[in-house]
């Protein structure tokens, strides 16, 4: 049983899936850092010095100055600023994956084939040159092709 399991793990597609998962997780962390540390601060500045990570709705009757203080106190909050950041991270990751898949599909497209040089005789079903007007096998006259 151990050898079967080892053979399953060593198959190429399982290893490729594992590598893709690890790379995807790392890429997601990089994009999250990009959004939180590079993209959102200028957007927050343009919107009147808004820090998106501190935007929350307090569902309790006690006032809390920051999201961290509310969470530390165990107050029920809706952290919609963090959700906005997560949505932007998702959009960026989805767009990059779209571009990657699109590029791979372009590279995998088959090369355009060469035009055929023969056709099939409609009478004897033998291959003949496209320009032929009479079949060399059965001597039937062929309809004109345009």
VEXDREN-2710 file (C-alpha; in Angstrom, 1 decimal):
% VEXDREN-2710
k/r/px/py/pz
1/UNK/0.0/0.0/0.0
2/UNK/2.8/2.4/0.8
3/UNK/4.4/1.9/-2.6
4/UNK/1.1/2.6/-4.3
5/UNK/0.7/5.8/-2.3
6/UNK/4.3/6.8/-3.1
7/UNK/3.7/6.1/-6.8
8/UNK/0.6/8.3/-6.7
9/UNK/2.4/11.2/-5.1
10/UNK/5.3/11.0/-7.5
11/UNK/3.1/11.2/-10.6
12/UNK/3.7/14.4/-12.5
13/UNK/0.3/15.9/-12.2
14/UNK/0.2/15.6/-8.4
15/UNK/3.6/17.3/-8.1
16/UNK/2.6/20.0/-10.5
17/UNK/-0.6/20.6/-8.5
18/UNK/1.3/20.9/-5.3
19/UNK/3.8/23.4/-6.8
20/UNK/1.0/25.4/-8.3
21/UNK/-0.8/25.5/-5.0
22/UNK/2.4/26.7/-3.2
23/UNK/3.1/29.3/-5.9
24/UNK/-0.5/30.5/-5.8
25/UNK/-0.4/31.0/-2.1
26/UNK/2.8/32.9/-2.3
27/UNK/1.5/35.0/-5.2
28/UNK/-1.7/35.8/-3.2
29/UNK/0.5/37.1/-0.3
30/UNK/2.4/39.3/-2.7
31/UNK/-0.7/40.7/-4.2
32/UNK/-2.2/41.3/-0.7
33/UNK/0.9/43.2/0.3
34/UNK/0.7/45.2/-3.0
35/UNK/-2.9/46.1/-2.4
36/UNK/-2.6/46.9/1.3
37/UNK/0.8/48.7/1.2
38/UNK/1.0/50.3/-2.3
39/UNK/-2.5/50.6/-3.9
40/UNK/-4.8/51.4/-1.0
41/UNK/-2.8/54.2/0.7
42/UNK/-2.9/56.5/-2.3
43/UNK/-6.6/55.7/-2.9
44/UNK/-7.3/56.5/0.8
45/UNK/-5.3/59.7/0.5
46/UNK/-7.4/60.8/-2.5
47/UNK/-10.6/60.0/-0.7
48/UNK/-9.7/62.3/2.2
49/UNK/-7.1/60.4/4.3
50/UNK/-9.2/57.2/4.7
51/UNK/-7.4/54.1/6.0
52/UNK/-9.4/51.2/4.6
53/UNK/-8.2/48.8/7.2
54/UNK/-9.8/50.9/9.9
55/UNK/-13.2/51.2/8.3
56/UNK/-15.8/49.2/10.3
57/UNK/-19.3/49.3/11.6
58/UNK/-19.6/48.8/15.4
59/UNK/-22.6/46.6/16.2
60/UNK/-22.3/47.2/19.9
61/UNK/-23.4/50.1/22.0
62/UNK/-19.9/50.8/23.2
63/UNK/-17.7/53.2/21.1
64/UNK/-14.3/52.0/20.0
65/UNK/-11.8/54.3/18.3
66/UNK/-10.2/51.6/16.1
67/UNK/-11.0/48.2/14.7
68/UNK/-8.2/46.7/16.7
69/UNK/-9.6/47.9/19.9
70/UNK/-13.1/46.7/19.1
71/UNK/-11.8/43.3/18.1
72/UNK/-9.6/43.1/21.2
73/UNK/-12.7/43.8/23.3
74/UNK/-14.6/41.2/21.5
75/UNK/-17.2/43.7/20.2
76/UNK/-19.2/42.6/17.1
77/UNK/-18.1/44.5/14.1
78/UNK/-18.4/44.5/10.4
79/UNK/-14.9/45.2/9.0
80/UNK/-16.0/46.4/5.6
81/UNK/-12.7/48.1/4.9
82/UNK/-10.8/44.8/5.1
83/UNK/-13.5/43.3/2.9
84/UNK/-12.8/46.1/0.3
85/UNK/-9.1/45.2/0.4
86/UNK/-9.9/41.5/0.0
87/UNK/-12.1/42.2/-3.0
88/UNK/-9.4/44.2/-4.7
89/UNK/-6.8/41.4/-4.1
90/UNK/-9.3/38.9/-5.6
91/UNK/-9.8/41.1/-8.7
92/UNK/-6.1/41.5/-9.2
93/UNK/-5.4/37.8/-8.8
94/UNK/-8.3/36.9/-11.1
95/UNK/-7.0/39.3/-13.7
96/UNK/-3.5/37.9/-13.6
97/UNK/-4.8/34.4/-13.9
98/UNK/-6.9/35.4/-16.8
99/UNK/-3.9/36.9/-18.6
100/UNK/-1.8/33.8/-17.8
101/UNK/-4.5/31.4/-19.2
102/UNK/-5.0/33.6/-22.2
103/UNK/-1.3/33.6/-23.0
104/UNK/-1.0/29.8/-22.6
105/UNK/-4.0/29.3/-24.9
106/UNK/-2.3/31.5/-27.5
107/UNK/0.8/29.4/-27.3
108/UNK/-1.1/26.1/-27.6
109/UNK/-3.1/27.1/-30.7
110/UNK/-2.3/24.7/-33.6
111/UNK/-0.5/26.3/-36.5
112/UNK/-2.7/26.9/-39.5
113/UNK/-2.6/23.9/-41.7
114/UNK/-1.6/23.9/-45.3
115/UNK/-4.4/23.9/-47.9
116/UNK/-5.4/20.5/-49.2
117/UNK/-3.9/19.4/-52.5
118/UNK/-6.3/16.6/-53.2
119/UNK/-10.1/16.0/-53.2
120/UNK/-12.2/12.8/-53.3
121/UNK/-13.8/11.7/-56.5
122/UNK/-17.6/11.8/-56.0
123/UNK/-18.0/8.6/-58.1
124/UNK/-15.2/6.2/-57.1
125/UNK/-14.1/7.9/-53.8
126/UNK/-10.5/7.9/-54.8
127/UNK/-8.2/10.8/-54.0
128/UNK/-7.4/13.0/-57.0
129/UNK/-5.7/16.4/-57.5
130/UNK/-7.9/19.4/-56.8
131/UNK/-7.5/20.9/-60.3
132/UNK/-8.6/17.6/-62.0
133/UNK/-11.7/17.8/-64.2
134/UNK/-11.8/14.1/-64.9
135/UNK/-11.0/11.3/-62.5
136/UNK/-7.9/9.3/-63.6
137/UNK/-9.2/6.2/-61.8
138/UNK/-12.8/5.9/-63.1
139/UNK/-12.6/8.5/-65.9
140/UNK/-15.8/10.2/-64.8
141/UNK/-16.2/13.9/-65.5
142/UNK/-16.1/15.9/-62.4
143/UNK/-18.3/18.9/-61.7
144/UNK/-16.5/22.2/-61.9
145/UNK/-15.2/23.6/-58.6
146/UNK/-15.0/27.3/-57.9
END
